[in-house]
Amino acid sequence: MSIYNWGVRFKLERINWPLALGIGLGILIPALIVFKNFLLPGPLVWGDAPFFYSPGLKELIAEPLSWTNHGNAFGGVNPLIFISPLMFVYGLIGKFIGNDLAIRILFYFPALVLAIVGPVLLARYLKLSKTVWFFSSIVYTLNTYYLLLVDGGQVGIALAYGIFPLTLLFLKKLLDTPTLKNFYL
């Protein structure tokens, strides 16, 4: 029996259930402690995450201005006009459900889901074992850098961190078979 057929012949009776339960709880409990603020109401972070009062959210829904006084002492050209579509959606969601939930819906939940799913998809494409899928996702999501990004309110960087494995996956697919379809998907 080769080492590659071992996983196919593995039976459920051979699993050490106390050890598996201990490892599962050892990962689940710290993850719930770390991400408990995602599930609880109230402000998620006290760092750099954007916070807009109701008038500010209404301003986000308005037409984007090329000249603004936000970030400029006496006004100037708006350097952030490129993110105005995202800020429009943020203003719409924030107007109806509040600033805290808008940040969670637009930034934190997608960043967390992509940080969990992205390494799994990349490891699956690289034909690695399911154990590697699991641990790559756990290590990528629960490392200290990502936790500091989330806790510090760095919403844009946390979202980019979640997208990174998918970017690598699409780049690898494109380099493996350089077709127009792989370039766009």
KEKE-3310 file (N, C-alpha, C; in steps of 0.2 Angstrom, whole numbers, plus 5000, padded with zeros to 4 digits):
npx = (5004:5004:5009:5001:4988:4984:4976:4964:4960:4958:4950:4935:4935:4948:4951:4957:4947:4946:4958:4956:4945:4950:4960:4952:4944:4954:4958:4946:4941:4951:4949:4936:4937:4946:4939:4927:4921:4916:4904:4897:4886:4889:4904:4917:4931:4943:4952:4959:4948:4935:4924:4908:4897:4879:4877:4889:4888:4877:4883:4892:4884:4880:4885:4901:4914:4927:4934:4939:4937:4941:4954:4962:4969:4964:4956:4956:4961:4953:4960:4956:4946:4945:4940:4927:4915:4914:4913:4901:4892:4895:4890:4876:4873:4877:4868:4856:4858:4867:4884:4893:4889:4889:4903:4907:4900:4905:4919:4925:4919:4920:4934:4937:4931:4937:4950:4949:4944:4952:4966:4963:4957:4968:4978:4971:4971:4984:4985:4987:4987:4971:4974:4983:4976:4967:4976:4983:4973:4970:4982:4984:4973:4973:4985:4997:4999:4988:4978:4982:4979:4965:4961:4967:4959:4963:4955:4956:4968:4967:4957:4964:4973:4965:4961:4973:4978:4969:4972:4985:4981:4974:4984:4993:4985:4984:4997:5000:4991:4990:4978:4965:4953:4957:4964:4954:4946)
npy = (4994:5010:5027:5036:5030:5029:5038:5036:5024:5026:5024:5029:5024:5023:5036:5046:5051:5059:5066:5073:5081:5089:5096:5102:5110:5118:5126:5132:5139:5149:5156:5161:5169:5179:5184:5189:5201:5203:5197:5203:5217:5234:5246:5240:5242:5253:5260:5265:5263:5270:5282:5289:5302:5304:5316:5316:5303:5306:5315:5306:5300:5309:5317:5315:5326:5335:5344:5347:5349:5339:5332:5342:5357:5370:5367:5358:5348:5333:5319:5306:5302:5291:5281:5284:5276:5265:5272:5278:5267:5263:5274:5273:5260:5263:5274:5267:5256:5260:5265:5256:5243:5244:5245:5233:5225:5229:5228:5221:5207:5202:5203:5193:5181:5180:5178:5166:5157:5159:5154:5140:5138:5141:5131:5119:5121:5119:5106:5100:5092:5089:5091:5101:5111:5114:5118:5129:5138:5141:5146:5157:5165:5167:5173:5184:5196:5198:5199:5210:5219:5219:5222:5234:5242:5244:5244:5243:5238:5225:5220:5219:5210:5199:5196:5193:5179:5174:5182:5177:5164:5166:5172:5161:5152:5159:5159:5145:5141:5151:5159:5170:5168:5163:5175:5184:5177)
npz = (5000:4995:5000:4996:4994:5007:5013:5007:5012:5025:5040:5050:5062:5067:5071:5084:5094:5107:5106:5093:5097:5107:5100:5091:5099:5105:5094:5091:5103:5105:5093:5094:5105:5100:5089:5095:5096:5083:5084:5094:5098:5096:5096:5085:5084:5091:5083:5068:5060:5049:5055:5054:5058:5057:5048:5041:5035:5026:5018:5011:5003:4993:4978:4973:4977:4968:4974:4991:5009:5018:5026:5021:5025:5021:5011:4995:4981:4980:4985:4987:4978:4970:4978:4979:4974:4983:4995:4993:4994:5007:5013:5010:5016:5029:5032:5034:5043:5052:5057:5063:5059:5046:5043:5047:5038:5025:5026:5037:5038:5025:5024:5033:5029:5016:5021:5027:5017:5006:5007:5008:4995:4987:4992:4988:4974:4972:4974:4987:5003:5013:5026:5025:5019:5029:5040:5034:5032:5045:5051:5043:5045:5059:5063:5071:5064:5056:5066:5073:5063:5061:5074:5076:5067:5054:5041:5026:5024:5030:5022:5010:5014:5015:5002:4996:4995:4986:4975:4972:4969:4957:4949:4948:4941:4929:4925:4923:4913:4901:4896:4889:4896:4908:4912:4915:4924)
capx = (5000:5008:5007:4995:4982:4983:4971:4958:4958:4958:4943:4933:4936:4955:4952:4958:4942:4948:4963:4953:4941:4955:4963:4947:4942:4960:4958:4939:4940:4955:4946:4930:4939:4949:4934:4921:4918:4912:4898:4894:4885:4894:4910:4921:4938:4944:4958:4959:4942:4932:4918:4905:4890:4874:4878:4894:4885:4873:4888:4895:4879:4880:4889:4908:4917:4934:4938:4936:4941:4943:4961:4966:4968:4960:4953:4961:4959:4951:4965:4953:4940:4944:4936:4920:4910:4914:4911:4894:4889:4896:4885:4870:4872:4877:4862:4850:4859:4872:4891:4897:4887:4892:4910:4907:4897:4909:4926:4928:4916:4923:4941:4938:4929:4942:4956:4948:4943:4958:4972:4960:4957:4975:4981:4967:4973:4991:4984:4990:4982:4966:4977:4987:4971:4965:4981:4985:4968:4970:4988:4984:4968:4975:4992:4997:4999:4981:4974:4983:4976:4958:4960:4969:4955:4966:4950:4958:4974:4964:4953:4969:4976:4961:4961:4980:4978:4965:4977:4990:4978:4973:4991:4996:4981:4986:5004:4999:4988:4989:4972:4961:4948:4961:4966:4948:4943)
capy = (5000:5016:5032:5040:5027:5028:5043:5033:5018:5028:5023:5033:5020:5024:5043:5047:5056:5064:5071:5077:5086:5093:5100:5107:5115:5122:5131:5136:5143:5155:5160:5164:5174:5184:5187:5189:5208:5203:5194:5207:5223:5240:5247:5234:5244:5260:5262:5269:5262:5276:5283:5295:5303:5305:5321:5313:5298:5309:5318:5301:5298:5314:5317:5316:5332:5335:5349:5345:5351:5334:5331:5348:5363:5376:5364:5356:5343:5327:5314:5300:5302:5284:5276:5286:5271:5261:5276:5279:5261:5263:5279:5270:5255:5267:5278:5263:5252:5262:5265:5250:5237:5246:5243:5225:5222:5230:5227:5215:5201:5200:5201:5187:5176:5179:5176:5159:5153:5160:5149:5134:5137:5140:5124:5114:5121:5116:5099:5099:5087:5092:5094:5107:5116:5116:5122:5135:5143:5143:5150:5163:5169:5168:5175:5190:5202:5199:5200:5217:5223:5219:5225:5241:5246:5245:5240:5242:5233:5219:5217:5217:5204:5193:5195:5191:5172:5173:5185:5172:5158:5168:5173:5154:5149:5162:5157:5138:5141:5158:5161:5175:5166:5163:5182:5187:5173)
capz = (5000:4995:5005:4993:4995:5014:5015:5005:5016:5032:5043:5055:5069:5069:5073:5091:5095:5112:5103:5088:5100:5110:5095:5088:5104:5106:5089:5091:5108:5104:5088:5097:5110:5096:5085:5099:5095:5077:5085:5099:5096:5098:5091:5084:5086:5093:5080:5062:5056:5049:5059:5052:5061:5052:5043:5037:5030:5021:5013:5007:4998:4988:4972:4975:4975:4966:4979:4997:5014:5022:5025:5019:5030:5018:5005:4990:4977:4983:4983:4988:4973:4967:4982:4980:4974:4989:5000:4992:4996:5014:5016:5010:5022:5036:5034:5036:5049:5057:5055:5065:5055:5039:5043:5047:5032:5019:5027:5041:5036:5018:5025:5037:5025:5011:5024:5028:5011:5001:5008:5006:4988:4984:4993:4984:4967:4972:4975:4994:5007:5016:5032:5023:5018:5036:5044:5030:5033:5052:5052:5039:5049:5066:5065:5075:5060:5054:5072:5074:5058:5063:5081:5075:5063:5047:5037:5020:5023:5032:5016:5005:5017:5014:4995:4994:4993:4979:4970:4971:4965:4950:4945:4947:4936:4923:4923:4921:4907:4899:4891:4890:4901:4915:4914:4918:4930)
cpx = (5004:5005:5002:4989:4980:4977:4964:4956:4958:4951:4941:4934:4943:4956:4952:4953:4943:4953:4960:4949:4945:4958:4958:4945:4948:4961:4951:4939:4944:4952:4940:4932:4942:4944:4927:4917:4915:4905:4894:4892:4889:4900:4914:4928:4938:4950:4957:4953:4938:4925:4914:4898:4885:4875:4883:4892:4881:4878:4891:4890:4878:4885:4896:4911:4924:4938:4934:4940:4943:4950:4965:4964:4963:4957:4958:4958:4958:4956:4962:4946:4939:4940:4929:4914:4909:4911:4903:4890:4889:4891:4878:4868:4872:4871:4856:4851:4864:4880:4894:4895:4889:4899:4911:4905:4902:4916:4928:4925:4919:4930:4942:4936:4934:4949:4955:4948:4949:4963:4969:4960:4964:4978:4977:4970:4980:4991:4988:4985:4977:4969:4980:4982:4968:4970:4983:4979:4968:4976:4987:4979:4970:4982:4992:4996:4991:4976:4975:4980:4968:4957:4962:4964:4958:4961:4953:4964:4971:4960:4958:4972:4972:4960:4968:4980:4974:4969:4982:4987:4977:4979:4994:4992:4983:4993:5004:4996:4986:4984:4969:4956:4951:4963:4960:4945:4948)
cpy = (5006:5022:5036:5037:5027:5032:5040:5027:5020:5027:5028:5030:5022:5032:5043:5053:5061:5069:5076:5083:5091:5098:5105:5112:5120:5127:5135:5141:5150:5160:5164:5170:5180:5188:5188:5196:5208:5201:5198:5214:5229:5241:5241:5236:5251:5263:5267:5268:5268:5276:5289:5296:5304:5310:5319:5308:5301:5312:5312:5299:5303:5313:5319:5322:5332:5340:5348:5348:5345:5332:5336:5354:5368:5373:5362:5351:5336:5321:5307:5299:5295:5280:5279:5281:5267:5265:5278:5273:5261:5268:5276:5265:5259:5271:5274:5259:5254:5261:5259:5244:5238:5244:5236:5222:5223:5229:5221:5208:5198:5198:5195:5181:5174:5176:5168:5155:5153:5155:5142:5133:5137:5134:5119:5115:5118:5109:5096:5095:5092:5095:5100:5113:5119:5121:5129:5140:5145:5147:5156:5168:5171:5170:5182:5196:5203:5201:5208:5222:5224:5223:5233:5245:5247:5241:5239:5237:5226:5216:5215:5211:5198:5191:5192:5184:5171:5176:5180:5166:5160:5169:5166:5151:5152:5160:5150:5138:5148:5159:5167:5174:5166:5170:5185:5183:5171)
cpz = (5000:4999:5002:4994:5003:5016:5013:5009:5024:5035:5049:5062:5071:5071:5081:5093:5101:5109:5098:5092:5104:5105:5092:5093:5105:5100:5089:5097:5107:5098:5090:5101:5105:5092:5088:5097:5088:5079:5090:5096:5099:5094:5091:5086:5088:5089:5074:5058:5055:5053:5056:5056:5055:5047:5038:5032:5025:5016:5009:5002:4992:4983:4975:4972:4973:4971:4986:5003:5019:5021:5023:5023:5027:5012:5000:4986:4981:4981:4984:4983:4970:4971:4983:4979:4980:4995:4999:4995:5004:5017:5016:5015:5028:5038:5036:5042:5053:5054:5057:5061:5048:5038:5043:5041:5026:5020:5031:5039:5030:5020:5029:5033:5020:5015:5026:5022:5006:5001:5006:4998:4984:4986:4989:4977:4967:4973:4982:4997:5010:5023:5031:5022:5025:5040:5040:5032:5041:5054:5049:5043:5056:5068:5067:5070:5058:5060:5074:5069:5059:5069:5080:5070:5056:5042:5030:5019:5025:5026:5011:5007:5015:5006:4992:4991:4986:4973:4967:4967:4958:4946:4944:4941:4929:4921:4921:4914:4905:4894:4893:4896:4908:4917:4917:4924:4935)
residu = (MET:SER:ILE:TYR:ASN:TRP:GLY:VAL:ARG:PHE:LYS:LEU:GLU:ARG:ILE:ASN:TRP:PRO:LEU:ALA:LEU:GLY:ILE:GLY:LEU:GLY:ILE:LEU:ILE:PRO:ALA:LEU:ILE:VAL:PHE:LYS:ASN:PHE:LEU:LEU:PRO:GLY:PRO:LEU:VAL:TRP:GLY:ASP:ALA:PRO:PHE:PHE:TYR:SER:PRO:GLY:LEU:LYS:GLU:LEU:ILE:ALA:GLU:PRO:LEU:SER:TRP:THR:ASN:HIS:GLY:ASN:ALA:PHE:GLY:GLY:VAL:ASN:PRO:LEU:ILE:PHE:ILE:SER:PRO:LEU:MET:PHE:VAL:TYR:GLY:LEU:ILE:GLY:LYS:PHE:ILE:GLY:ASN:ASP:LEU:ALA:ILE:ARG:ILE:LEU:PHE:TYR:PHE:PRO:ALA:LEU:VAL:LEU:ALA:ILE:VAL:GLY:PRO:VAL:LEU:LEU:ALA:ARG:TYR:LEU:LYS:LEU:SER:LYS:THR:VAL:TRP:PHE:PHE:SER:SER:ILE:VAL:TYR:THR:LEU:ASN:THR:TYR:TYR:LEU:LEU:LEU:VAL:ASP:GLY:GLY:GLN:VAL:GLY:ILE:ALA:LEU:ALA:TYR:GLY:ILE:PHE:PRO:LEU:THR:LEU:LEU:PHE:LEU:LYS:LYS:LEU:LEU:ASP:THR:PRO:THR:LEU:LYS:ASN:PHE:TYR:LEU)
# end
